[in-house]
Structure formats: C-alpha cells, structure tokens
Amino acid sequence: MAASMSPALRFILRARSLLPPTERSLNTSTWRLAQNQAQDTQLITVDEKLDISTLSGVPEEHIKTRKVHIFVPARNAMQSGVNNTKKWKMEFDTRERWENPLMGWASTADPLSNMLLSFTCKDDAIAFAEKNGWSYVVEERRIPKPKAKSYGANFSWNKRTRVSTK
C-alpha cells in the first residue's frame, strides 16, 4: 500500500505516525558499519618473519631457493616515449622447462616463472624480496647521456662530414 502512495502523502502519514518508519538507506548503514569496524579493529604486528610456504600452495623448493631480478625496463626502441620506465619490475629466475610431447608447447612446473611484479621504488622491491627470503640482484637504472643535436650540424663542412661527390 505504501509503495503506491505519492511521496507527499507518505510524508504526511509518516509524520502522523500512521505508517511505520522506513529503514535506513543502504549507504548510511554501510557507512556506519564501516565506521564501527574501523573503531573496533586494531592492527596486530608480528616482528618475526613468518613462513607462508605451507599456506601458498607453492612447493617449498620454489620458495626457499628462489632468486629474483629487480630492474627498470628499458624504453621501447621503436618509440620515443618513456612509458613503462617509471616503475621497478621484479622477475623470477627461470626453472626447468621442457617441451610438451603432445602439443609441442613449452611446459614448466614453476608457478612463479611467468610472473612479473611492479613496484614504485627500488626499496619496496628489495624489502619484498627480503621479506620472502629470496636472494636478489638489482640492476640499477640506466640514465642515457643526452646527445648534442643540431640541425646546422647536417650542413657543417669539416673533414669528418665532407663527402666526395665524384
């Protein structure tokens, strides 16, 4: 019955207490729930390093003896932009691979061999590798030296640029 009434009539009847009060909107109740959970929740910090190998499902030999490579990817040689050169990447060493006899595909038993992780800075990547107990190699960012370019150099006349026309 209340659904078919106009909003003005619903407001008047609710003011006279003839209709039950409407329930709180979902946004308000969700916000209050989140606020209450934020007040009740306290962070638990653990100072010692935890071994998560049994929880992750990855075999122990893939976790304990893992070596990672931390680097900044080079820019694309086909374009002049510097996209993908701002973040540090972490890739895992490749383990044993074999050719699948049925389809001829390359197969591996290593679940981390094709994973590439991104980090905003080198220190975050190193901290993540140390936290997981992996040995790591850091390849420092290469900053290219700017080359002196001048349009007038195309028409300069010296022994180095002189070309015989005969």
C-alpha atoms as an extended CHARMM CRD file, in Angstrom:
* protein
*
       166  EXT
         1         1  MET       CA              0.0000000000        0.0000000000        0.0000000000  PROA      1               0.0000000000
         2         2  ALA       CA              2.7730000000        2.4300000000        0.9390000000  PROA      2               0.0000000000
         3         3  ALA       CA              4.5610000000        1.7910000000       -2.3440000000  PROA      3               0.0000000000
         4         4  SER       CA              1.6170000000        3.0420000000       -4.4180000000  PROA      4               0.0000000000
         5         5  MET       CA              1.2250000000        6.3420000000       -2.4940000000  PROA      5               0.0000000000
         6         6  SER       CA              2.6560000000        9.6480000000       -3.5760000000  PROA      6               0.0000000000
         7         7  PRO       CA              5.7360000000       10.8550000000       -1.7090000000  PROA      7               0.0000000000
         8         8  ALA       CA              3.8440000000       13.8410000000       -0.2580000000  PROA      8               0.0000000000
         9         9  LEU       CA              1.0600000000       11.6490000000        1.1570000000  PROA      9               0.0000000000
        10        10  ARG       CA              3.6350000000        9.1900000000        2.5200000000  PROA      10              0.0000000000
        11        11  PHE       CA              5.4420000000       12.0520000000        4.2900000000  PROA      11              0.0000000000
        12        12  ILE       CA              2.2140000000       13.3250000000        5.9080000000  PROA      12              0.0000000000
        13        13  LEU       CA              1.1340000000        9.8650000000        7.1210000000  PROA      13              0.0000000000
        14        14  ARG       CA              4.6150000000        9.1500000000        8.4770000000  PROA      14              0.0000000000
        15        15  ALA       CA              4.5790000000       12.4710000000       10.3360000000  PROA      15              0.0000000000
        16        16  ARG       CA              1.2760000000       11.4920000000       11.9690000000  PROA      16              0.0000000000
        17        17  SER       CA              2.7900000000        8.0600000000       12.8760000000  PROA      17              0.0000000000
        18        18  LEU       CA              0.2640000000        6.1500000000       10.7810000000  PROA      18              0.0000000000
        19        19  LEU       CA              2.9920000000        4.4790000000        8.6900000000  PROA      19              0.0000000000
        20        20  PRO       CA              5.9790000000        2.5970000000       10.0990000000  PROA      20              0.0000000000
        21        21  PRO       CA              9.3150000000        4.4150000000        9.6900000000  PROA      21              0.0000000000
        22        22  THR       CA             11.3230000000        3.4800000000        6.6170000000  PROA      22              0.0000000000
        23        23  GLU       CA             14.5570000000        1.6130000000        7.0830000000  PROA      23              0.0000000000
        24        24  ARG       CA             17.8480000000        3.4380000000        6.8200000000  PROA      24              0.0000000000
        25        25  SER       CA             19.3070000000        3.7780000000        3.3790000000  PROA      25              0.0000000000
        26        26  LEU       CA             21.9530000000        1.2460000000        2.4320000000  PROA      26              0.0000000000
        27        27  ASN       CA             24.6260000000        3.9100000000        2.0450000000  PROA      27              0.0000000000
        28        28  THR       CA             24.1290000000        5.2460000000        5.5620000000  PROA      28              0.0000000000
        29        29  SER       CA             24.0000000000        1.8320000000        7.2050000000  PROA      29              0.0000000000
        30        30  THR       CA             27.0520000000        0.6310000000        5.2640000000  PROA      30              0.0000000000
        31        31  TRP       CA             28.9530000000        3.7560000000        6.2560000000  PROA      31              0.0000000000
        32        32  ARG       CA             28.0630000000        3.3060000000        9.9380000000  PROA      32              0.0000000000
        33        33  LEU       CA             29.0560000000       -0.3640000000        9.8150000000  PROA      33              0.0000000000
        34        34  ALA       CA             32.4090000000        0.5180000000        8.2860000000  PROA      34              0.0000000000
        35        35  GLN       CA             32.8970000000        3.2640000000       10.8640000000  PROA      35              0.0000000000
        36        36  ASN       CA             32.1440000000        0.8600000000       13.7460000000  PROA      36              0.0000000000
        37        37  GLN       CA             34.5050000000       -1.7720000000       12.3230000000  PROA      37              0.0000000000
        38        38  ALA       CA             37.2580000000        0.8120000000       11.9390000000  PROA      38              0.0000000000
        39        39  GLN       CA             36.9080000000        1.7620000000       15.5890000000  PROA      39              0.0000000000
        40        40  ASP       CA             36.8820000000       -1.8570000000       16.7940000000  PROA      40              0.0000000000
        41        41  THR       CA             39.7640000000       -3.0870000000       14.6590000000  PROA      41              0.0000000000
        42        42  GLN       CA             43.3240000000       -2.8800000000       15.9290000000  PROA      42              0.0000000000
        43        43  LEU       CA             46.3620000000       -3.8350000000       13.9120000000  PROA      43              0.0000000000
        44        44  ILE       CA             48.4030000000       -6.8020000000       15.0140000000  PROA      44              0.0000000000
        45        45  THR       CA             52.0950000000       -6.5280000000       14.2400000000  PROA      45              0.0000000000
        46        46  VAL       CA             54.4250000000       -9.5020000000       14.1060000000  PROA      46              0.0000000000
        47        47  ASP       CA             58.1310000000       -8.8000000000       14.4980000000  PROA      47              0.0000000000
        48        48  GLU       CA             59.4080000000      -12.1940000000       13.3880000000  PROA      48              0.0000000000
        49        49  LYS       CA             59.4660000000      -13.4490000000        9.8260000000  PROA      49              0.0000000000
        50        50  LEU       CA             56.6350000000      -15.8610000000        9.0870000000  PROA      50              0.0000000000
        51        51  ASP       CA             56.9630000000      -18.8820000000        6.8040000000  PROA      51              0.0000000000
        52        52  ILE       CA             53.9840000000      -18.8080000000        4.4510000000  PROA      52              0.0000000000
        53        53  SER       CA             55.1170000000      -21.6380000000        2.1580000000  PROA      53              0.0000000000
        54        54  THR       CA             52.5870000000      -24.0770000000        3.5850000000  PROA      54              0.0000000000
        55        55  LEU       CA             49.7240000000      -21.6320000000        3.0120000000  PROA      55              0.0000000000
        56        56  SER       CA             50.5570000000      -20.5150000000       -0.5120000000  PROA      56              0.0000000000
        57        57  GLY       CA             50.4580000000      -23.9440000000       -2.1650000000  PROA      57              0.0000000000
        58        58  VAL       CA             53.7800000000      -23.3230000000       -3.9070000000  PROA      58              0.0000000000
        59        59  PRO       CA             56.3160000000      -26.1350000000       -3.3820000000  PROA      59              0.0000000000
        60        60  GLU       CA             58.9210000000      -25.3650000000       -0.7450000000  PROA      60              0.0000000000
        61        61  GLU       CA             61.8980000000      -25.6960000000       -3.1120000000  PROA      61              0.0000000000
        62        62  HSD       CA             60.4170000000      -22.9130000000       -5.2630000000  PROA      62              0.0000000000
        63        63  ILE       CA             60.2590000000      -20.5570000000       -2.2900000000  PROA      63              0.0000000000
        64        64  LYS       CA             63.4590000000      -21.2730000000       -0.3690000000  PROA      64              0.0000000000
        65        65  THR       CA             65.9260000000      -21.2860000000       -3.2740000000  PROA      65              0.0000000000
        66        66  ARG       CA             64.3560000000      -18.5050000000       -5.3310000000  PROA      66              0.0000000000
        67        67  LYS       CA             66.4290000000      -15.7760000000       -6.9890000000  PROA      67              0.0000000000
        68        68  VAL       CA             64.8200000000      -12.6040000000       -8.3350000000  PROA      68              0.0000000000
        69        69  HSD       CA             65.9810000000       -9.8820000000      -10.6930000000  PROA      69              0.0000000000
        70        70  ILE       CA             64.9910000000       -6.2800000000       -9.8660000000  PROA      70              0.0000000000
        71        71  PHE       CA             65.2480000000       -3.7680000000      -12.7110000000  PROA      71              0.0000000000
        72        72  VAL       CA             63.6820000000       -0.8480000000      -14.5580000000  PROA      72              0.0000000000
        73        73  PRO       CA             62.6620000000       -1.8990000000      -18.0730000000  PROA      73              0.0000000000
        74        74  ALA       CA             64.2640000000       -0.1270000000      -20.9960000000  PROA      74              0.0000000000
        75        75  ARG       CA             62.0960000000        2.1000000000      -23.1000000000  PROA      75              0.0000000000
        76        76  ASN       CA             60.7050000000        0.8140000000      -26.3550000000  PROA      76              0.0000000000
        77        77  ALA       CA             63.2460000000        1.3280000000      -29.1330000000  PROA      77              0.0000000000
        78        78  MET       CA             60.5050000000        1.8410000000      -31.6980000000  PROA      78              0.0000000000
        79        79  GLN       CA             59.0140000000        4.8520000000      -29.9380000000  PROA      79              0.0000000000
        80        80  SER       CA             60.3930000000        7.9440000000      -28.2690000000  PROA      80              0.0000000000
        81        81  GLY       CA             58.1130000000        7.7870000000      -25.2080000000  PROA      81              0.0000000000
        82        82  VAL       CA             59.2250000000        6.7820000000      -21.7380000000  PROA      82              0.0000000000
        83        83  ASN       CA             56.1540000000        4.7320000000      -20.8190000000  PROA      83              0.0000000000
        84        84  ASN       CA             56.8620000000        1.6680000000      -18.6240000000  PROA      84              0.0000000000
        85        85  THR       CA             60.1840000000        3.1000000000      -17.4590000000  PROA      85              0.0000000000
        86        86  LYS       CA             58.8970000000        4.6620000000      -14.2560000000  PROA      86              0.0000000000
        87        87  LYS       CA             58.2420000000        1.5080000000      -12.2030000000  PROA      87              0.0000000000
        88        88  TRP       CA             60.6740000000       -1.0900000000      -10.9090000000  PROA      88              0.0000000000
        89        89  LYS       CA             59.9690000000       -4.6650000000      -12.0120000000  PROA      89              0.0000000000
        90        90  MET       CA             60.7820000000       -7.9270000000      -10.2810000000  PROA      90              0.0000000000
        91        91  GLU       CA             61.0090000000      -11.1290000000      -12.2800000000  PROA      91              0.0000000000
        92        92  PHE       CA             61.8470000000      -14.6020000000      -11.0780000000  PROA      92              0.0000000000
        93        93  ASP       CA             64.6210000000      -16.8050000000      -12.4020000000  PROA      93              0.0000000000
        94        94  THR       CA             63.5080000000      -19.4750000000      -14.8380000000  PROA      94              0.0000000000
        95        95  ARG       CA             63.4840000000      -23.0430000000      -13.6430000000  PROA      95              0.0000000000
        96        96  GLU       CA             63.4560000000      -26.2570000000      -15.5970000000  PROA      96              0.0000000000
        97        97  ARG       CA             61.3540000000      -26.2050000000      -18.7520000000  PROA      97              0.0000000000
        98        98  TRP       CA             60.5520000000      -28.9970000000      -21.1470000000  PROA      98              0.0000000000
        99        99  GLU       CA             58.6590000000      -29.4760000000      -24.3550000000  PROA      99              0.0000000000
       100       100  ASN       CA             55.2380000000      -30.9990000000      -24.0580000000  PROA      100             0.0000000000
       101       101  PRO       CA             55.3170000000      -34.1490000000      -26.2420000000  PROA      101             0.0000000000
       102       102  LEU       CA             51.6600000000      -33.9090000000      -27.2760000000  PROA      102             0.0000000000
       103       103  MET       CA             51.3780000000      -30.2860000000      -28.4270000000  PROA      103             0.0000000000
       104       104  GLY       CA             54.9840000000      -29.1180000000      -28.5080000000  PROA      104             0.0000000000
       105       105  TRP       CA             54.3390000000      -26.3150000000      -26.0240000000  PROA      105             0.0000000000
       106       106  ALA       CA             56.9660000000      -25.2150000000      -23.5170000000  PROA      106             0.0000000000
       107       107  SER       CA             55.9860000000      -26.5500000000      -20.0880000000  PROA      107             0.0000000000
       108       108  THR       CA             57.2250000000      -25.8340000000      -16.5900000000  PROA      108             0.0000000000
       109       109  ALA       CA             56.3820000000      -26.9040000000      -13.0590000000  PROA      109             0.0000000000
       110       110  ASP       CA             57.2900000000      -23.4840000000      -11.6750000000  PROA      110             0.0000000000
       111       111  PRO       CA             54.2090000000      -21.3470000000      -10.9500000000  PROA      111             0.0000000000
       112       112  LEU       CA             56.2390000000      -18.1560000000      -10.4840000000  PROA      112             0.0000000000
       113       113  SER       CA             58.3510000000      -18.2770000000      -13.6520000000  PROA      113             0.0000000000
       114       114  ASN       CA             55.9770000000      -16.1430000000      -15.7270000000  PROA      114             0.0000000000
       115       115  MET       CA             55.0810000000      -13.6460000000      -13.0040000000  PROA      115             0.0000000000
       116       116  LEU       CA             56.3020000000      -10.0480000000      -13.2090000000  PROA      116             0.0000000000
       117       117  LEU       CA             55.7350000000       -7.7880000000      -10.1920000000  PROA      117             0.0000000000
       118       118  SER       CA             55.7410000000       -3.9670000000      -10.2920000000  PROA      118             0.0000000000
       119       119  PHE       CA             56.9250000000       -1.6080000000       -7.5480000000  PROA      119             0.0000000000
       120       120  THR       CA             57.0170000000        2.1720000000       -7.3070000000  PROA      120             0.0000000000
       121       121  CYS       CA             60.5820000000        2.2950000000       -5.9990000000  PROA      121             0.0000000000
       122       122  LYS       CA             63.6340000000        0.0870000000       -5.7050000000  PROA      122             0.0000000000
       123       123  ASP       CA             63.4700000000       -0.0250000000       -1.8990000000  PROA      123             0.0000000000
       124       124  ASP       CA             59.9650000000       -1.5350000000       -1.9710000000  PROA      124             0.0000000000
       125       125  ALA       CA             61.1130000000       -4.3000000000       -4.3130000000  PROA      125             0.0000000000
       126       126  ILE       CA             64.1610000000       -5.0810000000       -2.1710000000  PROA      126             0.0000000000
       127       127  ALA       CA             62.0760000000       -5.1270000000        1.0140000000  PROA      127             0.0000000000
       128       128  PHE       CA             59.5770000000       -7.5110000000       -0.6020000000  PROA      128             0.0000000000
       129       129  ALA       CA             62.3610000000       -9.8740000000       -1.7180000000  PROA      129             0.0000000000
       130       130  GLU       CA             63.9690000000       -9.8320000000        1.7280000000  PROA      130             0.0000000000
       131       131  LYS       CA             60.6250000000      -10.3850000000        3.4390000000  PROA      131             0.0000000000
       132       132  ASN       CA             60.0710000000      -13.5330000000        1.3800000000  PROA      132             0.0000000000
       133       133  GLY       CA             63.6410000000      -14.7590000000        1.8750000000  PROA      133             0.0000000000
       134       134  TRP       CA             64.6470000000      -14.5650000000       -1.7860000000  PROA      134             0.0000000000
       135       135  SER       CA             68.1320000000      -13.6550000000       -2.9490000000  PROA      135             0.0000000000
       136       136  TYR       CA             68.0470000000      -10.7560000000       -5.3760000000  PROA      136             0.0000000000
       137       137  VAL       CA             70.1170000000       -8.9370000000       -7.9580000000  PROA      137             0.0000000000
       138       138  VAL       CA             69.4500000000       -5.2330000000       -8.5580000000  PROA      138             0.0000000000
       139       139  GLU       CA             70.1760000000       -3.7470000000      -11.9580000000  PROA      139             0.0000000000
       140       140  GLU       CA             70.4630000000       -0.0120000000      -11.4740000000  PROA      140             0.0000000000
       141       141  ARG       CA             68.5130000000        2.3850000000      -13.6490000000  PROA      141             0.0000000000
       142       142  ARG       CA             70.4430000000        3.4720000000      -16.7160000000  PROA      142             0.0000000000
       143       143  ILE       CA             70.1720000000        7.1550000000      -17.4960000000  PROA      143             0.0000000000
       144       144  PRO       CA             71.0850000000        7.8340000000      -21.1260000000  PROA      144             0.0000000000
       145       145  LYS       CA             73.5170000000       10.6330000000      -21.7790000000  PROA      145             0.0000000000
       146       146  PRO       CA             71.9250000000       13.4150000000      -23.8180000000  PROA      146             0.0000000000
       147       147  LYS       CA             73.3770000000       13.6970000000      -27.3060000000  PROA      147             0.0000000000
       148       148  ALA       CA             74.1390000000       17.1060000000      -28.7750000000  PROA      148             0.0000000000
       149       149  LYS       CA             71.8110000000       17.5490000000      -31.7060000000  PROA      149             0.0000000000
       150       150  SER       CA             71.8140000000       20.4770000000      -34.0350000000  PROA      150             0.0000000000
       151       151  TYR       CA             70.1020000000       20.9290000000      -37.3600000000  PROA      151             0.0000000000
       152       152  GLY       CA             73.0380000000       23.0400000000      -38.5330000000  PROA      152             0.0000000000
       153       153  ALA       CA             75.3830000000       20.0800000000      -37.9860000000  PROA      153             0.0000000000
       154       154  ASN       CA             73.7800000000       18.3980000000      -41.0140000000  PROA      154             0.0000000000
       155       155  PHE       CA             75.2930000000       21.1000000000      -43.2400000000  PROA      155             0.0000000000
       156       156  SER       CA             78.6310000000       21.6230000000      -41.5000000000  PROA      156             0.0000000000
       157       157  TRP       CA             81.7880000000       21.4810000000      -43.5550000000  PROA      157             0.0000000000
       158       158  ASN       CA             84.7040000000       19.7440000000      -41.9210000000  PROA      158             0.0000000000
       159       159  LYS       CA             86.8980000000       16.7270000000      -42.6430000000  PROA      159             0.0000000000
       160       160  ARG       CA             84.6170000000       14.3650000000      -40.7420000000  PROA      160             0.0000000000
       161       161  THR       CA             81.4390000000       15.2560000000      -42.6160000000  PROA      161             0.0000000000
       162       162  ARG       CA             82.9440000000       16.0610000000      -46.0180000000  PROA      162             0.0000000000
       163       163  VAL       CA             81.7910000000       13.6010000000      -48.6780000000  PROA      163             0.0000000000
       164       164  SER       CA             83.1820000000       13.4190000000      -52.1490000000  PROA      164             0.0000000000
       165       165  THR       CA             80.6380000000       13.7180000000      -54.9240000000  PROA      165             0.0000000000
       166       166  LYS       CA             82.7960000000       12.0600000000      -57.5870000000  PROA      166             0.0000000000
